[in-house]
Amino acid sequence: MDLPIGKKIYFASDFHLGIPDLQTSIARERRLCAWLNEISIDAAQIYLVGDIFDTWFEYRNVVPKGFLRFMGKIAELSDKGISIEVFSGNHDLWMKGYFTDELNIPVHHEPICRTFNGKKFYIGHGDGLGPGDHGYKMLKKVLRNNFSQWLYRRVHPDTGVGLASWFSRLGPKHADMPEKPFLGPEKEWLVQFCYEKLKVEYFDYFIFGHRHIAIDYILNDKSHYINLGDWIIYDSYAVFDGTNLSLKFYKK
């Protein structure tokens, strides 16, 4: 894809809508909608790279309540012809066909490769990639299994969504505290994943979420690893202008 002159591509992740309480989540949702409204002026595409919601589970005829401002805004932008693509993360991995059917927004459950203006991008949420975290990798296989999801749907939505929300709230990222700082390339699993990937295929940019810190790490003389941060601490995002990819911070 070649970007039209004056158009840009935007990337953001880890909104975790729904936590830590209703009012704080709504305030974050309003910031997101303001940002989406601003970038709609020059956005050709928008990639929302996982953990949009802190909990999301689609039953056949039921989805979690709330998030109407956000859903309405992306519906509006999609209807205007702005291409929006969404990724499931480790908190909202049970996304099915709702976004595609209702909003004409595809949902990716695995990383994807894209080429824009001759630049190669590798885009994904980032959970379960690289060495380590074997317990989560096993759990992810169980949670993404169709039979496991079918069984969970036998649970009443009030109980099912409530239980998922309780488990989802466990962890340091929900305490309004920054994640551990960048640990160095040897200890950052996503950096290690990038280096392994580059051994077999070249990419200009690796774009991930999940880590909850805003990072632009130079892998070699041409390739960058970008982590999108989050909207709990950073209000961060990335933008590609057709030539360069930049990490930015939203200030309303």
PEFENDA-V776627 format. One record per pair of residues at least 4 apart in sequence whose ideal C-beta (glycine too) atoms are under 8 Angstrom apart, sorted by the first residue. I is the first residue (numbers start at 1). J is the second residue. D is the distance in Angstrom with one decimal. If there is no record, write none. Layout:
# PEFENDA-V776627
i;j;d
I;J;D
I;J;D
This chain:
# PEFENDA-V776627
i;j;d
1;114;7.2
1;115;6.9
1;116;5.4
1;117;7.8
2;116;7.6
2;117;5.6
3;7;4.9
3;8;7.2
3;9;6.9
3;44;5.6
3;116;6.2
3;117;5.7
3;240;7.8
3;242;4.5
4;44;6.4
5;242;8.0
6;42;6.1
7;42;5.8
7;43;7.2
7;44;3.8
7;242;7.6
8;39;7.6
8;42;5.2
8;43;6.2
8;44;6.5
8;239;5.3
8;240;6.3
8;241;5.3
8;242;7.3
9;43;7.4
9;44;6.0
9;45;4.7
9;46;7.6
9;47;7.2
9;116;6.2
9;239;7.1
9;240;4.4
10;39;5.3
10;43;5.5
10;45;7.4
10;46;4.9
10;47;7.1
10;237;6.1
10;238;7.3
10;239;5.3
10;240;8.0
11;46;7.9
11;47;4.7
11;49;5.9
11;123;7.3
11;207;5.5
11;226;7.7
11;228;5.9
11;237;6.2
11;238;4.4
11;239;7.5
11;240;7.7
12;35;7.8
12;46;7.8
12;47;7.7
12;48;6.1
12;49;6.9
12;228;5.9
12;231;7.3
12;236;7.5
12;237;4.0
12;238;7.5
13;48;6.7
13;49;3.7
13;50;5.3
13;51;6.2
13;52;7.8
13;87;7.6
13;89;7.2
13;125;6.7
13;208;7.8
13;209;2.9
13;210;7.4
13;228;4.4
13;229;7.9
13;230;7.2
14;50;7.1
14;51;4.6
14;89;7.3
14;173;8.0
14;209;4.8
14;210;7.1
14;212;6.0
14;228;6.8
14;229;7.1
14;230;3.7
14;231;6.6
14;232;7.2
15;28;6.7
15;29;7.9
15;32;6.0
15;48;7.9
15;51;6.9
15;52;5.1
15;53;7.4
15;70;7.8
15;230;7.5
15;231;4.8
16;51;5.8
16;53;7.2
16;54;4.3
16;91;6.7
16;173;7.3
16;174;7.5
16;230;7.0
16;231;7.4
16;232;6.0
17;25;5.5
17;28;6.7
17;29;5.8
17;32;7.9
17;52;6.5
17;53;5.0
17;54;6.5
17;66;7.5
17;67;5.4
17;70;6.4
18;25;5.3
18;53;5.8
18;54;4.2
18;55;5.9
18;64;7.8
18;66;6.8
18;67;7.6
18;165;7.1
19;24;7.5
19;25;6.2
19;54;4.5
19;168;7.9
19;169;6.3
19;174;5.4
20;24;5.7
20;25;7.7
20;169;7.6
20;174;5.9
20;175;8.0
20;176;7.0
21;25;6.8
22;26;6.2
23;27;6.5
24;28;6.6
25;29;6.1
25;66;7.8
26;30;6.4
26;69;7.6
27;31;6.8
28;32;6.5
28;231;5.8
28;232;7.4
29;33;6.4
29;67;6.6
29;69;5.1
29;70;5.1
30;34;6.4
30;69;6.5
31;35;6.3
31;231;7.0
31;235;6.5
31;250;6.9
31;252;6.1
32;36;6.2
32;70;5.9
32;73;7.7
32;231;6.4
33;37;6.2
33;69;5.2
33;70;6.2
33;73;4.6
34;38;6.5
34;252;5.5
35;39;6.3
35;235;7.8
35;237;7.4
35;250;5.0
35;252;7.7
36;40;6.3
36;46;7.5
36;73;5.1
36;74;7.0
36;77;6.4
37;73;6.9
39;43;4.8
39;46;7.2
39;239;7.8
40;77;5.5
40;80;7.1
40;82;6.2
43;77;7.6
43;82;5.4
44;82;7.3
44;83;6.9
45;82;7.2
45;83;4.4
45;84;7.4
45;85;7.2
46;77;7.1
46;82;6.4
46;83;7.2
46;84;4.8
46;85;7.5
47;84;7.8
47;85;5.3
47;86;8.0
47;87;7.4
47;123;6.1
47;207;7.7
48;52;5.6
48;74;7.9
48;84;6.9
48;85;7.4
48;86;4.8
48;87;6.8
49;87;4.9
49;89;7.8
49;123;6.4
49;124;7.2
49;125;5.7
49;207;6.7
49;208;7.1
49;209;4.6
49;228;6.0
50;87;4.3
50;88;6.1
50;89;2.9
50;90;7.5
50;91;8.0
50;92;7.1
50;124;7.8
50;125;3.1
50;126;7.6
50;127;7.5
50;209;5.0
50;210;6.7
51;89;3.5
51;90;6.8
51;91;4.7
51;92;6.2
51;125;6.8
51;209;6.2
51;210;7.1
51;230;8.0
52;56;7.4
52;70;7.9
52;86;6.8
52;89;7.3
52;92;5.9
53;64;7.1
53;67;6.8
53;91;6.6
53;92;4.6
54;91;5.3
54;92;7.8
54;165;7.2
54;168;5.2
54;169;7.2
54;174;7.6
55;64;6.5
55;91;6.4
55;92;7.1
55;161;6.5
55;164;4.9
55;165;4.4
55;168;4.6
56;63;7.6
56;64;6.0
56;91;7.4
56;92;3.7
56;94;6.2
56;95;5.8
57;64;6.9
57;94;4.5
57;152;7.3
57;160;6.2
57;161;5.8
57;164;5.5
58;62;7.7
58;63;5.4
58;94;6.2
58;95;6.5
58;96;4.4
58;97;7.6
58;98;5.3
59;63;7.3
59;153;5.5
59;157;5.6
59;160;7.5
60;153;6.9
62;157;4.7
63;98;5.6
64;161;5.4
67;71;5.4
68;72;5.8
69;73;6.4
70;74;6.6
71;75;6.1
71;103;7.5
72;76;6.3
73;77;6.5
74;78;6.0
74;84;5.8
74;103;6.3
74;105;6.8
75;79;6.2
75;102;7.5
75;103;5.2
76;80;6.5
77;82;4.5
77;84;6.3
78;82;6.5
78;84;5.4
78;103;5.3
78;104;5.3
78;105;5.8
84;103;7.6
84;105;4.9
85;105;6.7
85;106;5.4
85;107;8.0
85;108;6.5
86;95;7.3
86;99;5.7
86;105;5.5
86;106;7.1
86;107;5.0
86;108;7.2
87;107;7.2
87;108;4.8
87;109;7.6
87;123;7.5
87;124;6.5
87;125;5.0
87;209;7.8
88;92;5.6
88;93;4.6
88;94;7.6
88;95;4.6
88;107;6.2
88;108;7.3
88;109;5.1
88;125;7.0
89;93;6.6
89;125;4.3
89;127;6.3
89;209;6.6
89;210;6.6
90;125;7.1
90;127;4.1
90;128;7.7
90;136;7.4
90;140;7.1
90;210;6.9
91;168;5.4
93;109;7.2
93;140;7.2
93;143;6.2
93;144;6.1
94;143;7.4
94;149;6.3
94;152;8.0
95;99;6.6
95;107;5.0
95;109;7.8
96;107;7.7
97;101;5.0
97;107;8.0
98;102;5.7
98;103;8.0
99;103;5.2
99;105;4.5
99;106;7.6
99;107;5.3
100;104;7.0
100;105;6.4
100;106;5.8
100;107;6.3
108;112;5.4
108;124;7.7
109;144;7.4
110;124;6.9
111;122;6.1
111;123;6.2
111;124;2.9
111;125;7.9
111;129;7.6
112;122;7.9
112;123;5.5
112;124;7.0
113;120;6.9
113;121;6.9
113;122;5.7
113;123;7.7
113;203;7.6
114;120;7.7
114;121;4.7
114;123;6.4
115;119;6.8
115;120;5.4
115;121;7.1
116;121;6.5
116;240;6.2
116;242;7.5
117;242;4.9
117;243;7.1
119;204;4.4
119;205;6.7
119;240;7.5
119;245;7.7
120;202;6.5
120;203;4.6
120;204;5.1
120;205;7.4
121;203;6.7
121;204;6.9
121;205;5.0
121;206;7.9
121;207;6.2
121;240;8.0
122;194;7.9
122;197;6.7
122;203;4.7
122;205;7.2
122;206;4.8
122;207;7.1
123;207;4.7
123;208;7.9
124;129;7.0
124;207;7.8
124;208;6.0
125;208;6.7
125;209;5.2
125;210;5.3
126;190;5.3
126;208;3.4
126;209;5.8
126;210;3.7
126;211;6.5
126;227;7.5
127;136;7.1
127;140;7.1
127;210;5.0
128;133;6.7
128;136;6.3
128;137;5.0
128;140;5.3
129;189;6.8
129;190;6.1
129;193;4.5
129;208;7.6
130;189;3.3
130;190;5.5
130;191;7.7
130;192;4.8
130;193;3.6
130;196;7.7
131;189;5.8
131;192;5.7
131;193;8.0
132;189;5.4
133;137;6.0
133;189;6.7
134;138;6.5
135;139;6.4
136;140;6.0
137;141;6.9
138;142;6.8
139;143;6.1
140;144;5.9
141;145;6.6
142;148;5.6
143;148;6.2
143;149;7.8
144;148;7.6
144;149;7.7
145;149;6.9
146;150;6.2
147;151;6.4
148;152;6.5
149;153;6.5
150;154;7.6
152;160;6.0
153;160;7.4
155;159;5.2
155;160;4.1
155;163;7.5
156;160;6.5
157;161;5.5
158;162;6.0
159;163;6.0
160;164;6.4
161;165;6.2
162;166;6.6
163;167;6.7
164;168;6.0
165;169;6.5
166;170;7.9
169;174;5.3
170;174;7.6
172;177;5.9
172;179;6.8
173;177;7.9
173;179;6.3
173;212;5.2
173;230;7.3
173;232;6.7
176;232;6.5
176;233;7.3
177;233;8.0
178;212;7.5
178;213;6.9
178;233;5.4
179;211;6.5
179;212;4.1
179;213;5.2
180;213;8.0
181;213;6.9
182;188;6.7
182;213;6.5
182;215;6.1
182;217;7.5
183;187;3.8
183;188;5.4
184;188;6.8
185;191;4.6
185;192;7.3
185;195;7.7
185;217;7.5
186;192;7.6
188;192;6.7
188;211;7.9
188;217;7.9
189;193;6.3
190;194;6.6
190;206;7.6
190;208;5.4
190;210;7.6
190;211;6.4
190;225;6.7
190;227;7.0
191;195;6.6
191;217;6.3
191;219;7.4
191;225;5.8
192;196;6.5
193;197;6.2
193;206;8.0
194;198;6.3
194;203;7.9
194;206;4.7
194;219;5.6
194;223;7.2
194;225;5.0
195;199;7.2
195;219;6.7
196;200;7.9
197;201;6.3
197;203;6.9
197;206;7.4
198;202;6.6
198;203;6.9
198;219;6.7
198;220;7.2
198;223;6.2
202;222;7.8
202;223;7.4
203;223;6.0
204;222;6.4
204;223;6.1
204;224;7.1
204;245;7.9
205;223;7.3
205;224;5.3
205;225;8.0
205;226;6.1
205;240;7.9
205;245;5.3
206;219;7.6
206;223;7.2
206;224;7.2
206;225;4.7
206;226;6.8
207;226;4.9
207;228;6.8
207;238;6.5
207;245;7.9
208;225;7.5
208;226;7.4
208;227;5.5
208;228;7.1
209;227;7.0
209;228;4.9
209;230;7.5
210;227;7.7
211;215;7.0
211;227;4.7
212;229;6.7
212;230;4.7
212;232;7.4
212;233;7.3
213;227;6.1
213;229;6.0
213;234;7.8
214;227;6.5
214;228;7.0
214;229;3.3
214;234;5.0
214;236;4.2
214;247;5.8
214;249;7.4
215;225;6.8
215;226;6.8
215;227;4.0
215;229;7.7
215;247;7.7
216;224;6.1
216;225;7.8
216;226;5.6
216;247;4.9
217;224;6.8
217;225;4.4
217;226;7.8
217;227;7.8
218;223;7.8
218;224;5.9
219;223;4.2
219;224;6.4
219;225;5.6
224;245;6.9
226;238;5.4
226;245;6.5
226;247;6.1
228;236;6.2
228;237;6.4
228;238;6.0
228;247;7.8
229;233;7.3
229;234;3.8
229;236;3.4
229;237;7.9
229;247;7.7
230;234;5.7
230;236;7.1
231;235;5.3
231;236;7.6
234;249;6.2
235;249;5.9
235;250;4.4
235;251;7.6
236;247;6.5
236;248;6.9
236;249;5.2
236;250;7.4
237;247;7.7
237;248;5.9
237;249;7.9
237;250;6.6
238;245;5.8
238;246;6.6
238;247;5.3
238;248;7.0
239;245;7.3
239;246;5.7
239;248;6.0
240;244;7.3
240;245;4.7
240;246;8.0
241;246;7.5
